[in-house]
Amino acid sequence: MLIRKLLQRSSLLFKCKNLPGQCSENVTKRYFKVSPLHFKEQTKEDKTSVTIRDGFQEVRDKNKDTYLQMINIYIDKEHVYRRGHVEFIYAALKHMKEFGVHRDLEVYRTLIDVLPKGKFVAQNLIQAEFMHYPKQQQCIIDLLSQMEENNVLPDFDMEDQLVAIFGRRAFPVRRYWRMMYWMPKWRYASPFPLPDPLPKDTYELAKLAIERISNVDPTNQVTIYQTADIKDSVDDTWIISAQSVSQKRLLSDNSVKVPVFVEGPFTVFLRGNYINYFILRGQPRSFDDTLENPDNVENIKAPFFNFKPPIENLVKVMPSVHEQEDGVIYSLCATGTSSKDSLLSWIRHLELDGNPILAELPIVFTLKSSTREITVENESDLEKKRIEDG
């Protein structure tokens, strides 16, 4: 009897959901205790999607003050219910680089203050482990991940914020604890540290790049040249050159009949800023890097009359760090224009700065252009492309 009633109600439920015209209002109220409006068929006019307005795109002056002002406007408008706070935080995170605040700790703390306090705190261990309010917790985890990607170290006040919003057993607080453990360990672990923040001037960036590449040799010297000091030079720019004492010695040993090459541009990145540099390279030199093991007894020799093996069989002269398999690096530089004329002025400066052999050596310029062009497209260009593509 019970099974028959269940089957009857299940068939009526199917009719009321999929065929609302065949289900009367009395039957619906009798069996399901709900209004028949719940099973009303949606028309095309009712299927409207909720669109979230992104106010950060409409701001003209994009800086930190206007960014914080947008956050304060939202908090003043939704100071009671904070409706759409997750969508607002995601929209704010997306536009942080445009406003130049993606490395600002104060802005991240202001975004966390958008969430209401005490509402999402788990009441027991089960709620905490099953991620109580998962949408809000995942939003703050994404915010902390973006902080870690931009190398922004949180402070202890941020922990108080997260505990007040989610409680001490929430997943964002655990994510914060992991960041506070690992980020200080790796913050100063690089053997080639860079200033924080980086300078915006191209000259200063190029100087940092050349120093970072050439500090493999302790005797390296970074020299600043000006192309205007060379007679008949066309470009008027700066040249940052690096050359060590051992490189000068290797260049002086280069045969007059063997040419040297000016190659580039090569690219080095400094936290997203790329700098082009050039090298002065010679032909590779043949050397034997195998050493004879004095403890090897496979081919033992019995000395007679105090015979001693020659020392050169035991100790080999190892090549310097500048002698690579593809060639010998004599010097490197970065110029303001990266033009051939500025590189020619660089060679003339090296000749006057303790490398007189460059006046006799054949020098070949093997320069290459960039493989692709870096451009920034505007929204109007993208719309034209869409219209052309149909």
C-alpha positions in Angstrom: 0.0 0.0 0.0 2.8 2.4 0.9 4.7 1.6 -2.3 1.5 2.2 -4.4 1.1 5.7 -2.8 4.8 6.6 -3.3 4.5 5.6 -7.0 1.3 7.6 -7.4 2.9 10.7 -5.8 6.1 10.4 -7.9 4.0 10.3 -11.1 2.1 13.4 -10.0 5.3 15.1 -9.2 6.6 14.4 -12.7 3.5 15.8 -14.3 3.5 18.9 -12.2 7.2 19.7 -13.0 7.2 18.8 -16.7 3.5 19.1 -17.7 2.1 21.9 -15.5 -1.0 22.2 -17.6 -2.1 18.7 -16.6 -1.8 19.3 -12.8 -4.6 21.1 -11.0 -4.0 23.5 -8.2 -5.9 21.3 -5.6 -3.8 18.3 -6.4 -0.7 20.3 -5.9 -1.7 21.7 -2.6 -3.0 18.4 -1.3 0.1 16.3 -2.1 3.0 18.7 -2.0 1.8 21.6 0.3 3.4 24.2 -2.1 2.1 26.9 -4.4 1.7 25.9 -8.1 3.9 28.9 -9.0 6.9 26.7 -8.2 6.2 24.5 -11.2 5.3 27.4 -13.5 7.0 27.0 -16.9 9.5 29.7 -17.6 9.0 31.8 -20.7 11.8 33.5 -22.7 11.0 36.8 -21.0 11.5 35.3 -17.5 15.0 33.9 -18.3 16.9 37.0 -17.6 20.5 36.8 -16.4 21.9 38.9 -13.6 24.7 41.1 -14.8 27.3 42.5 -12.4 28.5 46.0 -13.3 32.2 46.4 -13.1 32.9 49.9 -11.9 36.7 49.6 -12.1 36.6 49.7 -15.9 34.9 53.0 -16.0 37.5 54.8 -13.8 39.7 57.2 -15.8 42.4 58.1 -13.3 43.6 54.7 -12.3 45.8 55.0 -9.2 45.7 53.9 -5.6 43.5 56.7 -4.3 40.7 56.1 -6.8 41.0 52.3 -6.2 40.5 52.8 -2.4 37.7 55.2 -3.1 35.9 52.6 -5.2 36.1 50.2 -2.2 34.9 52.7 0.2 31.9 53.6 -2.0 30.9 49.9 -2.1 31.2 49.6 1.7 29.2 52.8 2.3 26.5 51.6 -0.1 26.3 48.0 1.3 27.2 48.7 4.9 24.5 46.4 6.3 24.0 43.4 4.1 27.2 43.6 1.9 25.4 42.0 -1.1 27.7 40.8 -3.9 30.8 41.1 -1.8 32.5 38.0 -3.4 31.8 39.3 -7.0 33.1 42.7 -6.0 36.4 41.3 -4.6 37.0 39.2 -7.7 36.4 42.3 -9.9 38.8 44.3 -7.8 41.5 41.6 -7.9 41.2 41.5 -11.7 42.0 45.2 -12.1 44.8 45.6 -9.5 47.6 45.8 -12.1 45.8 48.5 -14.0 45.7 50.7 -10.9 49.3 49.8 -9.9 48.3 48.4 -6.5 49.0 44.7 -7.0 52.0 44.9 -4.7 50.4 47.0 -2.0 49.6 45.3 1.3 47.2 48.0 2.5 45.0 47.5 -0.5 44.7 43.7 0.1 43.8 44.4 3.7 41.1 46.8 2.6 39.6 44.2 0.3 39.5 41.7 3.1 37.5 44.3 5.2 34.7 44.1 2.6 33.6 40.8 4.1 31.3 41.1 7.1 32.7 40.1 10.5 31.6 37.1 12.5 29.0 35.8 10.0 31.1 33.0 8.5 32.7 31.6 11.7 32.3 27.8 12.0 30.5 26.7 15.1 32.0 23.3 15.4 34.7 21.1 14.0 32.5 19.5 11.3 31.6 22.9 9.8 35.3 23.9 9.9 36.5 20.8 8.1 33.7 20.9 5.5 34.6 24.5 4.6 31.8 26.5 6.1 30.7 29.1 3.5 33.0 27.7 0.8 32.4 30.6 -1.7 33.7 33.2 0.6 36.6 31.1 1.9 37.7 30.3 -1.7 37.6 34.0 -2.6 40.0 35.0 0.2 42.2 32.0 -0.6 42.5 33.4 -4.2 43.3 36.8 -2.8 46.1 35.3 -0.7 47.4 33.4 -3.7 47.6 36.6 -5.7 49.5 38.2 -2.9 52.0 35.3 -3.0 52.4 35.6 -6.8 53.2 39.3 -6.5 55.6 38.6 -3.6 53.6 40.6 -1.0 54.3 39.4 2.5 51.3 39.6 4.9 51.5 41.0 8.4 50.1 40.0 11.7 47.1 42.4 11.5 45.9 40.4 8.5 45.7 37.3 10.7 43.4 39.2 13.1 41.2 40.2 10.2 40.9 36.6 8.9 40.2 35.2 12.4 37.5 37.8 13.0 35.8 36.9 9.7 36.2 33.1 9.5 37.6 31.8 12.8 40.9 30.2 13.6 40.0 26.8 12.0 39.1 28.2 8.6 41.0 27.4 5.4 42.1 31.0 4.7 43.7 31.2 8.1 45.6 28.0 7.3 46.7 29.5 4.0 47.9 32.6 5.8 50.0 30.5 8.2 51.6 28.6 5.4 52.5 31.9 3.7 54.0 33.3 6.9 56.2 30.2 7.3 57.5 29.9 3.7 57.6 33.4 2.3 60.2 34.8 4.8 62.4 31.8 4.1 62.5 32.4 0.3 62.3 36.2 0.4 66.1 36.6 0.8 67.2 33.3 -0.5 68.2 34.5 -4.0 72.0 34.9 -4.5 71.3 37.8 -6.9 69.1 40.2 -5.0 67.3 43.1 -6.6 66.1 46.3 -5.0 62.4 46.4 -4.0 60.8 48.3 -5.7 62.7 48.2 -8.9 63.6 51.6 -10.5 61.6 52.6 -13.5 64.4 54.2 -15.4 65.8 52.1 -18.3 69.4 53.2 -17.5 69.1 51.9 -13.9 67.5 48.7 -15.0 70.2 48.0 -17.6 72.9 48.7 -15.0 71.3 46.2 -12.6 71.1 43.6 -15.4 74.7 43.9 -16.5 75.9 43.7 -12.9 73.8 40.7 -12.3 75.1 38.8 -15.4 78.8 39.7 -14.9 79.1 39.2 -11.1 80.1 35.6 -11.8 83.7 36.9 -12.0 84.8 38.8 -8.8 87.3 40.9 -10.8 84.6 42.2 -13.1 84.4 46.0 -13.6 81.3 47.8 -14.9 82.1 50.9 -16.8 79.8 53.6 -18.2 80.6 55.1 -21.6 79.1 57.8 -23.6 78.9 57.5 -27.4 79.4 61.3 -27.7 83.0 60.8 -26.6 83.7 58.9 -29.8 84.4 61.0 -32.9 82.0 60.6 -35.8 79.4 58.7 -33.7 75.8 59.1 -34.9 73.9 58.0 -31.7 74.0 60.1 -28.6 73.3 57.5 -25.8 74.9 55.7 -22.9 76.7 52.3 -22.9 77.0 50.1 -19.8 80.0 47.7 -20.4 81.3 44.9 -18.2 84.8 43.4 -18.6 87.1 41.7 -16.1 90.9 41.4 -15.9 90.8 37.8 -17.1 88.7 38.7 -20.1 91.2 41.4 -21.1 94.0 38.7 -20.9 92.0 36.3 -23.0 91.3 39.0 -25.6 95.0 39.8 -25.8 95.8 36.2 -26.5 93.4 36.0 -29.4 95.1 35.5 -32.8 95.1 38.4 -35.2 93.8 36.2 -38.0 90.8 34.8 -35.9 87.8 37.2 -36.0 85.7 38.1 -33.0 81.9 38.5 -33.1 79.4 41.1 -31.7 76.3 39.1 -31.1 72.8 39.9 -29.8 70.5 41.2 -28.7 69.9 38.7 -25.9 67.2 39.3 -23.3 67.4 39.2 -19.5 64.3 39.7 -17.4 64.1 41.6 -14.1 60.7 40.9 -12.5 58.9 41.3 -15.8 61.1 44.1 -17.2 63.2 42.9 -20.1 66.6 44.3 -21.0 68.6 43.7 -24.3 72.3 43.1 -24.0 75.1 42.2 -26.4 78.3 40.1 -26.1 81.8 40.2 -27.7 82.6 36.6 -28.4 85.7 34.8 -29.8 86.2 31.4 -31.3 85.9 28.4 -29.0 89.2 27.1 -27.7 90.0 23.4 -27.5 90.9 22.2 -24.0 91.1 18.9 -22.2 89.1 18.9 -19.0 89.9 15.3 -18.0 92.1 14.8 -15.0 94.3 11.8 -14.2 93.4 10.2 -11.0 96.5 9.7 -8.9 94.8 6.9 -6.9 94.2 4.8 -10.0 96.2 1.5 -9.8 95.1 -0.1 -13.0 98.2 1.0 -14.9 100.7 1.3 -12.1 104.3 2.2 -12.9 107.2 1.2 -10.7 109.7 4.1 -10.4 113.4 3.4 -10.8 116.1 5.6 -9.5 113.6 8.0 -7.9 111.9 8.7 -11.1 108.9 11.1 -10.7 106.1 11.5 -13.1 105.7 14.9 -14.8 103.5 17.3 -12.9 101.5 18.3 -16.0 100.1 14.8 -16.2 98.5 15.1 -12.7 97.3 18.7 -12.7 95.5 20.2 -15.7 95.0 23.9 -16.2 91.2 24.4 -16.0 89.5 26.9 -18.3 88.1 30.1 -16.8 84.4 30.8 -16.5 84.5 32.9 -19.6 85.7 30.0 -21.8 82.6 28.2 -22.9 82.0 25.4 -25.4 80.5 27.8 -28.0 83.1 30.5 -27.6 85.0 32.8 -25.3 83.1 35.8 -23.8 85.4 38.8 -23.9 82.9 41.5 -22.8 79.2 42.4 -22.7 77.2 45.6 -22.7 73.8 47.2 -22.9 73.1 50.4 -24.8 70.3 53.0 -24.8 69.4 52.5 -28.4 70.7 48.9 -29.1 71.8 50.1 -32.5 74.8 49.1 -34.6 76.3 52.6 -34.3 76.2 52.4 -30.5 77.9 49.0 -30.6 80.6 50.3 -32.8 81.2 53.1 -30.3 81.4 50.4 -27.6 84.2 48.6 -29.5 86.0 51.9 -29.8 85.7 52.5 -26.1 87.0 49.0 -25.3 90.0 49.6 -27.6 90.9 52.8 -25.7 90.3 51.1 -22.3 93.1 48.6 -22.3 92.3 46.5 -25.4 94.6 47.8 -28.2 94.4 44.5 -30.0 90.8 45.3 -31.2 92.4 47.7 -33.7 94.0 44.7 -35.5 91.2 42.1 -35.1 88.6 41.5 -37.7 85.2 42.2 -36.0 82.0 40.7 -37.4 78.6 42.1 -36.3 76.0 39.2 -36.3 73.0 41.1 -35.0 69.5 39.8 -35.2 66.1 41.5 -35.0 63.4 40.5 -32.6 61.4 37.4 -33.6 58.1 39.1 -32.7 56.8 42.5 -32.1 55.4 43.4 -28.7 52.3 45.6 -29.1 49.4 46.6 -26.9 46.1 46.4 -28.5 43.3 48.9 -27.7 39.7 47.9 -27.3 38.8 49.7 -30.5 41.3 47.6 -32.4 39.8 44.4 -30.9 36.3 45.5 -32.0 37.5 46.2 -35.5 39.0 42.7 -35.7 35.7 41.2 -34.5 33.8 43.1 -37.1 36.2 42.0 -39.9 36.0 38.4 -38.7 32.2 38.6 -38.9 
